């Protein structure tokens, strides 16, 4: 989502390009499209929520794929100062009020250091206080809910919040194990361990797997063999 056009000729930037790309994936059999809207000038992620709405409308004009918003917005480059800016909690909570609304939204169930290809890095903050705000809002709006689990400790973060009464741990949600991206390594041992821990703590949940770079195909293949429900590519 931070990749500009020079990262590859097929990287979609404009709302029209993103919608066309989603439609191609839908035709190929994809059920869910995870969306990061982009600034057409910087070609990097944008905090402008109206762009998200434009992307969603254009997708829905083409197909009935499940639209999943990012919950991150994460950070973007200020075109004047060339410095990375982190999204505020208010901006991230605003993703729940985009018109038209998304069908699903994830929450990253903890904080983590994210490293970028330009050798910079930022800390992606998902504090317990923020999760106590966004999770009830997701539940109230009846939006499909996915957890992004970048480390096994994130499962226990969620369990603590459930025990506090923030949400009902028997409600339906999707556990998404994000391998290699700043958290746990994309190894068979790690995937077997975290998927078993997820089943132990939340036996009613379905689960998803993703990986990056050279580990994509081996990790997704292992995820299928272990019985995962969703593959993110």
C-alpha positions as CSV (number, residue, x, y, z in Angstrom):
1,X,0.0,0.0,0.0
2,X,3.0,2.3,0.2
3,X,4.2,1.3,-3.3
4,X,4.3,4.1,-5.9
5,X,4.0,3.4,-9.6
6,X,7.8,2.8,-10.0
7,X,7.3,-0.2,-7.7
8,X,5.7,-2.1,-10.6
9,X,3.7,-1.3,-13.8
10,X,0.5,-2.9,-12.3
11,X,0.3,-0.9,-9.1
12,X,-3.1,0.9,-9.1
13,X,-3.1,4.5,-7.9
14,X,-6.3,6.3,-8.9
15,X,-9.8,5.3,-7.7
16,X,-10.6,4.2,-11.3
17,X,-7.4,2.0,-11.4
18,X,-8.1,0.5,-8.0
19,X,-11.7,-0.3,-9.0
20,X,-10.5,-1.9,-12.3
21,X,-7.9,-4.0,-10.4
22,X,-10.5,-5.1,-7.9
23,X,-12.8,-6.1,-10.7
24,X,-10.1,-8.2,-12.3
25,X,-9.5,-10.0,-9.0
26,X,-13.3,-10.5,-8.6
27,X,-13.4,-12.1,-12.1
28,X,-10.6,-14.3,-11.1
29,X,-12.5,-15.5,-8.1
30,X,-11.6,-13.2,-5.2
31,X,-14.3,-12.7,-2.6
32,X,-12.8,-9.8,-0.6
33,X,-10.9,-6.7,-1.6
34,X,-8.8,-4.9,1.0
35,X,-8.6,-1.2,0.2
36,X,-5.9,1.4,0.8
37,X,-6.8,4.6,-1.1
38,X,-4.0,6.7,-2.5
39,X,-3.0,10.3,-3.2
40,X,-2.7,10.6,-7.0
41,X,0.2,13.1,-6.6
42,X,2.4,11.3,-4.1
43,X,1.1,7.9,-5.2
44,X,1.2,6.8,-1.6
45,X,-1.5,6.2,1.0
46,X,-3.9,9.1,1.6
47,X,-5.8,10.1,4.8
48,X,-8.5,11.8,2.7
49,X,-11.6,9.7,3.5
50,X,-13.6,11.1,0.5
51,X,-11.1,9.2,-1.7
52,X,-12.1,6.0,0.1
53,X,-15.8,6.7,-0.6
54,X,-15.0,7.3,-4.3
55,X,-13.1,4.0,-4.5
56,X,-15.9,2.1,-2.9
57,X,-18.6,3.6,-5.2
58,X,-16.5,2.7,-8.3
59,X,-16.0,-0.8,-7.1
60,X,-19.7,-1.3,-6.3
61,X,-20.6,0.0,-9.8
62,X,-18.6,-2.9,-11.2
63,X,-19.2,-5.9,-8.9
64,X,-20.5,-7.1,-5.5
65,X,-17.1,-8.1,-4.0
66,X,-16.9,-7.7,-0.2
67,X,-15.1,-4.4,0.4
68,X,-12.8,-4.4,3.4
69,X,-11.4,-1.1,4.5
70,X,-8.0,-0.7,6.0
71,X,-8.2,0.3,9.7
72,X,-4.8,1.8,9.6
73,X,-4.3,4.7,7.1
74,X,-0.9,4.2,8.9
75,X,1.4,7.0,7.8
76,X,2.0,9.0,4.6
77,X,4.6,11.4,3.2
78,X,4.0,15.1,3.5
79,X,4.7,16.4,0.0
80,X,6.1,19.7,1.3
81,X,8.3,18.5,4.2
82,X,8.9,15.0,2.8
83,X,8.4,13.7,6.4
84,X,6.3,10.8,7.4
85,X,3.1,11.7,9.2
86,X,1.2,9.2,11.4
87,X,-2.6,9.1,11.2
88,X,-4.5,10.3,14.2
89,X,-7.0,8.1,16.1
90,X,-9.8,10.4,14.9
91,X,-8.8,9.9,11.2
92,X,-8.7,6.1,11.7
93,X,-12.1,6.1,13.5
94,X,-13.4,8.1,10.6
95,X,-13.0,5.1,8.3
96,X,-16.1,3.7,9.9
97,X,-18.2,6.6,8.6
98,X,-17.1,6.6,5.0
99,X,-20.0,7.0,2.5
100,X,-20.7,4.4,1.3
101,X,-19.5,2.2,4.2
102,X,-17.2,-0.8,3.8
103,X,-18.5,-4.3,4.4
104,X,-15.6,-5.3,6.6
105,X,-12.9,-3.6,8.6
106,X,-9.8,-5.1,10.4
107,X,-8.2,-4.0,13.7
108,X,-4.5,-4.6,14.4
109,X,-4.6,-6.0,17.9
110,X,-1.4,-4.4,19.2
111,X,1.4,-2.0,18.4
112,X,4.4,-2.9,16.2
113,X,7.4,-1.4,14.4
114,X,7.0,-1.3,10.6
115,X,10.0,-1.1,8.4
116,X,9.7,0.3,4.9
117,X,11.7,-0.3,1.7
118,X,13.4,3.1,1.9
119,X,15.0,2.0,5.2
120,X,12.7,4.2,7.3
121,X,10.4,2.9,9.9
122,X,7.5,3.9,12.1
123,X,5.8,2.5,15.1
124,X,2.2,1.5,14.3
125,X,0.3,2.3,17.5
126,X,-2.8,0.3,18.4
127,X,-3.1,1.0,22.1
128,X,-5.6,-0.7,24.4
129,X,-7.4,2.6,24.7
130,X,-7.7,2.9,20.9
131,X,-9.0,-0.7,20.6
132,X,-11.5,0.1,23.4
133,X,-12.9,2.8,21.1
134,X,-12.9,1.2,17.7
135,X,-14.0,-2.3,18.6
136,X,-17.4,-1.3,20.1
137,X,-17.9,1.0,17.1
138,X,-17.4,-1.9,14.7
139,X,-19.7,-4.1,16.7
140,X,-22.4,-1.4,16.8
141,X,-22.3,-0.8,13.1
142,X,-22.5,-4.5,12.4
143,X,-19.5,-4.4,10.1
144,X,-17.6,-7.6,9.4
145,X,-14.6,-7.7,11.8
146,X,-11.2,-9.1,11.2
147,X,-8.2,-9.1,13.6
148,X,-4.8,-8.5,12.2
149,X,-2.5,-10.7,14.3
150,X,1.1,-9.7,13.7
151,X,2.4,-11.5,16.8
152,X,1.0,-14.2,19.1
153,X,0.7,-11.7,21.9
154,X,-2.0,-9.9,19.8
155,X,-4.3,-12.9,20.5
156,X,-3.9,-12.4,24.2
157,X,-4.4,-8.6,23.8
158,X,-7.8,-9.5,22.3
159,X,-8.6,-12.0,25.0
160,X,-7.9,-9.4,27.7
161,X,-10.3,-6.9,26.0
162,X,-13.0,-9.6,25.8
163,X,-12.6,-10.4,29.5
164,X,-13.0,-6.7,30.2
165,X,-16.3,-6.8,28.4
166,X,-15.3,-4.8,25.3
167,X,-16.7,-7.4,23.0
168,X,-18.2,-11.0,23.2
169,X,-15.4,-13.4,22.4
170,X,-18.0,-15.9,21.0
171,X,-19.1,-13.4,18.3
172,X,-18.0,-14.1,14.7
173,X,-14.7,-12.6,13.6
174,X,-11.7,-13.5,11.3
175,X,-8.2,-14.1,12.7
176,X,-5.7,-12.9,10.1
177,X,-2.1,-14.1,10.7
178,X,0.2,-11.6,9.1
179,X,3.5,-13.4,8.6
180,X,6.9,-11.7,8.2
181,X,5.8,-8.1,8.2
182,X,7.5,-6.7,11.3
183,X,6.1,-9.5,13.5
184,X,6.6,-13.2,13.5
185,X,8.7,-14.9,10.8
186,X,7.0,-16.8,7.9
187,X,8.1,-20.2,9.1
188,X,6.1,-23.4,9.3
189,X,6.8,-23.7,13.0
190,X,5.5,-20.2,13.7
191,X,2.3,-20.6,11.6
192,X,1.5,-24.0,13.2
193,X,2.0,-22.5,16.7
194,X,0.0,-19.3,16.2
195,X,-2.9,-21.0,14.4
196,X,-3.2,-23.6,17.1
197,X,-3.1,-20.8,19.8
198,X,-5.9,-19.0,17.9
199,X,-8.0,-22.1,17.8
200,X,-7.4,-22.7,21.5
201,X,-8.4,-19.2,22.6
202,X,-11.1,-18.5,20.1
203,X,-12.5,-21.9,18.8
204,X,-15.4,-20.2,17.1
205,X,-13.3,-17.9,14.9
206,X,-12.4,-18.5,11.3
207,X,-8.8,-17.7,10.2
208,X,-6.8,-16.2,7.4
209,X,-3.2,-16.1,6.3
210,X,-0.9,-13.7,4.4
211,X,2.8,-13.4,3.7
212,X,5.1,-11.3,1.6
213,X,7.8,-11.5,-1.0
214,X,9.4,-14.9,-1.5
215,X,7.4,-16.6,1.3
216,X,3.9,-16.0,-0.2
217,X,3.4,-19.3,-2.0
218,X,4.9,-21.6,0.6
219,X,3.1,-19.9,3.5
220,X,-0.3,-19.8,1.7
221,X,0.1,-23.4,0.7
222,X,0.8,-24.4,4.4
223,X,-2.1,-22.3,5.5
224,X,-4.4,-24.2,3.2
225,X,-3.1,-27.6,4.4
226,X,-3.8,-26.5,8.0
227,X,-7.4,-25.6,7.1
228,X,-7.4,-21.8,7.0
229,X,-10.6,-20.1,5.6
230,X,-9.1,-17.1,3.7
231,X,-6.0,-16.5,1.7
232,X,-4.8,-12.9,1.4
233,X,-2.6,-12.3,-1.7
